[in-house]
Amino acid sequence: MEPFTPRQNAVLECALQLLVAGGERALTTAGLARAANCSKESLYKWFGDRDGLLAAMITYQASKVRTPGPRESMPTLEDFSRSLAVFAEDLMGVLAGEVSLALNRLAIGQADRDGARLGALVREHGRLPIETRARALLELGRRHGYLKFSDTHEAYETLYGLIVRDSHVRMLLGEPPVGTSDDLPRRARLAIAQFFRLHGHGAQDID
C-alpha cells in the first residue's frame, strides 16, 4: 500500500475523531466529508467503500507504532535496544489512546454478530502489521547476535506481554491508563530490559 498523503492523513484523523465522539454510526461519508472539508467523491477515490475507509483508519492508527530500523547496517547493541524501546513506548501510548480503545471496544462489541467485519479489519490492518514489523526487528537482533530464540512469533508474544501486561484489558474495561505519558519511556526501558533477561545473548536456554 502506498503511504497516505498528508491530506489523506488529516482526513483519517478526522474520521477517527468522529468514531471516538459518536461511535460507528457517526462515521458516514457525508458526515466525514463535511467535517474534513472534502468531497464524498474524494473519499471514494482514496478509500473505496466503508470497509476500505475503516481499513485505512486502522492502518493509519497502527502506523503510529514505529519500529525504526537501527541507523546502521551493523547496529550496536545500544542502537538496537533503543529501536525496541521506541516500539515499546509507541505501542503503550497508542493502545492507551482514546482512538484505539474506541476501535477495540467497537470490534469486541460486534464480535458475535454475523457479518461483522470490524474485528477482522483490526486484526488484518492493525495488529498483524504491527507484529510483522516488530518480528522483523527481533530477527535483525538475532542475526546480529543480540538476541536468541527459536520461534520469532513466541518471542514477539513475550515482548508484547512484557510491554502491555494486562493494562490494555483494564483500560478496555474503563480503568484509567496506568501512569502518565511522561512515564512511558521508563516503562518501555523496563520492558526491554526484562525481555533481554529472557532472550538476550547471555540468557539461559529454557526447555
MOCOR-V802884 format. One record per residue. N is the residue number from 1. RES is the residue in one small letter. SS is DSSP state (@ for helix, = for strand, . for the rest). PSI is psi in whole degrees, -180 to 180 (999 if undefined). D_FIRST is the distance of its C-alpha to the first C-alpha in whole Angstrom. Layout:
n=N res=RES ss=SS psi=PSI d_first=D_FIRST
n=N res=RES ss=SS psi=PSI d_first=D_FIRST
This chain:
n=1 res=m ss=. psi=134 d_first=0
n=2 res=e ss=. psi=146 d_first=4
n=3 res=p ss=. psi=147 d_first=6
n=4 res=f ss=. psi=147 d_first=9
n=5 res=t ss=. psi=163 d_first=12
n=6 res=p ss=@ psi=-38 d_first=15
n=7 res=r ss=@ psi=-43 d_first=16
n=8 res=q ss=@ psi=-39 d_first=13
n=9 res=n ss=@ psi=-41 d_first=14
n=10 res=a ss=@ psi=-39 d_first=18
n=11 res=v ss=@ psi=-42 d_first=17
n=12 res=l ss=@ psi=-38 d_first=15
n=13 res=e ss=@ psi=-40 d_first=18
n=14 res=c ss=@ psi=-42 d_first=21
n=15 res=a ss=@ psi=-41 d_first=19
n=16 res=l ss=@ psi=-38 d_first=20
n=17 res=q ss=@ psi=-36 d_first=23
n=18 res=l ss=@ psi=-41 d_first=24
n=19 res=l ss=@ psi=-43 d_first=23
n=20 res=v ss=@ psi=-42 d_first=25
n=21 res=a ss=@ psi=-38 d_first=28
n=22 res=g ss=@ psi=6 d_first=29
n=23 res=g ss=. psi=-176 d_first=27
n=24 res=e ss=@ psi=-29 d_first=24
n=25 res=r ss=@ psi=-27 d_first=27
n=26 res=a ss=@ psi=-13 d_first=27
n=27 res=l ss=. psi=79 d_first=23
n=28 res=t ss=. psi=157 d_first=24
n=29 res=t ss=@ psi=-43 d_first=22
n=30 res=a ss=@ psi=-42 d_first=25
n=31 res=g ss=@ psi=-41 d_first=26
n=32 res=l ss=@ psi=-42 d_first=22
n=33 res=a ss=@ psi=-40 d_first=23
n=34 res=r ss=@ psi=-46 d_first=26
n=35 res=a ss=@ psi=-35 d_first=25
n=36 res=a ss=@ psi=-2 d_first=22
n=37 res=n ss=. psi=51 d_first=25
n=38 res=c ss=. psi=174 d_first=22
n=39 res=s ss=. psi=156 d_first=22
n=40 res=k ss=@ psi=-33 d_first=22
n=41 res=e ss=@ psi=-39 d_first=20
n=42 res=s ss=@ psi=-40 d_first=18
n=43 res=l ss=@ psi=-45 d_first=17
n=44 res=y ss=@ psi=-38 d_first=16
n=45 res=k ss=@ psi=-43 d_first=15
n=46 res=w ss=@ psi=-42 d_first=12
n=47 res=f ss=@ psi=-10 d_first=12
n=48 res=g ss=. psi=-138 d_first=14
n=49 res=d ss=. psi=-171 d_first=16
n=50 res=r ss=@ psi=-42 d_first=17
n=51 res=d ss=@ psi=-37 d_first=16
n=52 res=g ss=@ psi=-40 d_first=12
n=53 res=l ss=@ psi=-46 d_first=14
n=54 res=l ss=@ psi=-42 d_first=15
n=55 res=a ss=@ psi=-42 d_first=12
n=56 res=a ss=@ psi=-40 d_first=10
n=57 res=m ss=@ psi=-44 d_first=13
n=58 res=i ss=@ psi=-41 d_first=13
n=59 res=t ss=@ psi=-45 d_first=10
n=60 res=y ss=@ psi=-44 d_first=11
n=61 res=q ss=@ psi=-42 d_first=15
n=62 res=a ss=@ psi=-28 d_first=14
n=63 res=s ss=. psi=-15 d_first=12
n=64 res=k ss=. psi=-15 d_first=16
n=65 res=v ss=. psi=103 d_first=17
n=66 res=r ss=. psi=144 d_first=17
n=67 res=t ss=. psi=75 d_first=17
n=68 res=p ss=. psi=135 d_first=19
n=69 res=g ss=. psi=147 d_first=19
n=70 res=p ss=. psi=157 d_first=23
n=71 res=r ss=. psi=-18 d_first=24
n=72 res=e ss=. psi=158 d_first=26
n=73 res=s ss=. psi=-26 d_first=25
n=74 res=m ss=. psi=80 d_first=28
n=75 res=p ss=. psi=150 d_first=28
n=76 res=t ss=. psi=164 d_first=31
n=77 res=l ss=@ psi=-39 d_first=32
n=78 res=e ss=@ psi=-42 d_first=32
n=79 res=d ss=@ psi=-43 d_first=28
n=80 res=f ss=@ psi=-43 d_first=27
n=81 res=s ss=@ psi=-37 d_first=29
n=82 res=r ss=@ psi=-39 d_first=27
n=83 res=s ss=@ psi=-41 d_first=24
n=84 res=l ss=@ psi=-39 d_first=24
n=85 res=a ss=@ psi=-38 d_first=26
n=86 res=v ss=@ psi=-45 d_first=24
n=87 res=f ss=@ psi=-47 d_first=21
n=88 res=a ss=@ psi=-44 d_first=24
n=89 res=e ss=@ psi=-44 d_first=25
n=90 res=d ss=@ psi=-43 d_first=22
n=91 res=l ss=@ psi=-46 d_first=22
n=92 res=m ss=@ psi=-43 d_first=25
n=93 res=g ss=@ psi=-43 d_first=25
n=94 res=v ss=@ psi=-45 d_first=22
n=95 res=l ss=@ psi=-29 d_first=23
n=96 res=a ss=@ psi=-10 d_first=26
n=97 res=g ss=. psi=154 d_first=25
n=98 res=e ss=@ psi=-29 d_first=26
n=99 res=v ss=@ psi=-52 d_first=22
n=100 res=s ss=@ psi=-38 d_first=21
n=101 res=l ss=@ psi=-42 d_first=25
n=102 res=a ss=@ psi=-44 d_first=25
n=103 res=l ss=@ psi=-46 d_first=21
n=104 res=n ss=@ psi=-38 d_first=23
n=105 res=r ss=@ psi=-42 d_first=26
n=106 res=l ss=@ psi=-43 d_first=25
n=107 res=a ss=@ psi=-42 d_first=23
n=108 res=i ss=@ psi=-41 d_first=27
n=109 res=g ss=@ psi=-25 d_first=29
n=110 res=q ss=. psi=1 d_first=27
n=111 res=a ss=. psi=-29 d_first=27
n=112 res=d ss=. psi=12 d_first=30
n=113 res=r ss=. psi=137 d_first=29
n=114 res=d ss=. psi=132 d_first=29
n=115 res=g ss=. psi=2 d_first=25
n=116 res=a ss=. psi=129 d_first=24
n=117 res=r ss=. psi=-16 d_first=20
n=118 res=l ss=@ psi=-42 d_first=20
n=119 res=g ss=@ psi=-44 d_first=20
n=120 res=a ss=@ psi=-38 d_first=18
n=121 res=l ss=@ psi=-40 d_first=15
n=122 res=v ss=@ psi=-41 d_first=16
n=123 res=r ss=@ psi=-48 d_first=17
n=124 res=e ss=@ psi=-36 d_first=13
n=125 res=h ss=@ psi=-5 d_first=11
n=126 res=g ss=@ psi=-74 d_first=14
n=127 res=r ss=@ psi=-45 d_first=16
n=128 res=l ss=@ psi=-48 d_first=15
n=129 res=p ss=@ psi=-38 d_first=12
n=130 res=i ss=@ psi=-45 d_first=15
n=131 res=e ss=@ psi=-42 d_first=17
n=132 res=t ss=@ psi=-45 d_first=15
n=133 res=r ss=@ psi=-40 d_first=15
n=134 res=a ss=@ psi=-39 d_first=18
n=135 res=r ss=@ psi=-38 d_first=19
n=136 res=a ss=@ psi=-38 d_first=18
n=137 res=l ss=@ psi=-41 d_first=20
n=138 res=l ss=@ psi=-41 d_first=23
n=139 res=e ss=@ psi=-34 d_first=23
n=140 res=l ss=@ psi=-44 d_first=23
n=141 res=g ss=@ psi=-37 d_first=26
n=142 res=r ss=@ psi=-41 d_first=28
n=143 res=r ss=@ psi=-35 d_first=28
n=144 res=h ss=. psi=4 d_first=29
n=145 res=g ss=. psi=12 d_first=32
n=146 res=y ss=. psi=-25 d_first=32
n=147 res=l ss== psi=157 d_first=31
n=148 res=k ss=. psi=130 d_first=32
n=149 res=f ss=. psi=158 d_first=31
n=150 res=s ss=. psi=-25 d_first=31
n=151 res=d ss=. psi=117 d_first=28
n=152 res=t ss=@ psi=-38 d_first=25
n=153 res=h ss=@ psi=-44 d_first=24
n=154 res=e ss=@ psi=-38 d_first=27
n=155 res=a ss=@ psi=-40 d_first=27
n=156 res=y ss=@ psi=-42 d_first=24
n=157 res=e ss=@ psi=-38 d_first=26
n=158 res=t ss=@ psi=-47 d_first=29
n=159 res=l ss=@ psi=-46 d_first=27
n=160 res=y ss=@ psi=-44 d_first=25
n=161 res=g ss=@ psi=-39 d_first=29
n=162 res=l ss=@ psi=-33 d_first=30
n=163 res=i ss=@ psi=-51 d_first=28
n=164 res=v ss=@ psi=-34 d_first=28
n=165 res=r ss=. psi=-135 d_first=31
n=166 res=d ss=. psi=13 d_first=32
n=167 res=s ss=@ psi=-35 d_first=31
n=168 res=h ss=@ psi=-42 d_first=28
n=169 res=v ss=@ psi=-44 d_first=31
n=170 res=r ss=@ psi=-40 d_first=33
n=171 res=m ss=@ psi=-38 d_first=31
n=172 res=l ss=@ psi=-29 d_first=30
n=173 res=l ss=. psi=1 d_first=34
n=174 res=g ss=. psi=-2 d_first=34
n=175 res=e ss=. psi=148 d_first=36
n=176 res=p ss=. psi=156 d_first=35
n=177 res=p ss=. psi=147 d_first=32
n=178 res=v ss=. psi=127 d_first=34
n=179 res=g ss=. psi=-161 d_first=35
n=180 res=t ss=. psi=170 d_first=34
n=181 res=s ss=@ psi=-30 d_first=31
n=182 res=d ss=@ psi=-19 d_first=33
n=183 res=d ss=@ psi=-9 d_first=34
n=184 res=l ss=@ psi=-44 d_first=30
n=185 res=p ss=@ psi=-41 d_first=31
n=186 res=r ss=@ psi=-45 d_first=34
n=187 res=r ss=@ psi=-35 d_first=33
n=188 res=a ss=@ psi=-46 d_first=29
n=189 res=r ss=@ psi=-39 d_first=32
n=190 res=l ss=@ psi=-46 d_first=34
n=191 res=a ss=@ psi=-42 d_first=31
n=192 res=i ss=@ psi=-38 d_first=30
n=193 res=a ss=@ psi=-42 d_first=34
n=194 res=q ss=@ psi=-37 d_first=35
n=195 res=f ss=@ psi=-40 d_first=32
n=196 res=f ss=@ psi=-30 d_first=33
n=197 res=r ss=@ psi=-31 d_first=37
n=198 res=l ss=@ psi=-37 d_first=35
n=199 res=h ss=@ psi=8 d_first=33
n=200 res=g ss== psi=165 d_first=34
n=201 res=h ss=. psi=-31 d_first=36
n=202 res=g ss=. psi=5 d_first=39
n=203 res=a ss=. psi=152 d_first=38
n=204 res=q ss=. psi=142 d_first=41
n=205 res=d ss=. psi=142 d_first=39
n=206 res=i ss=. psi=122 d_first=39
n=207 res=d ss=. psi=999 d_first=41
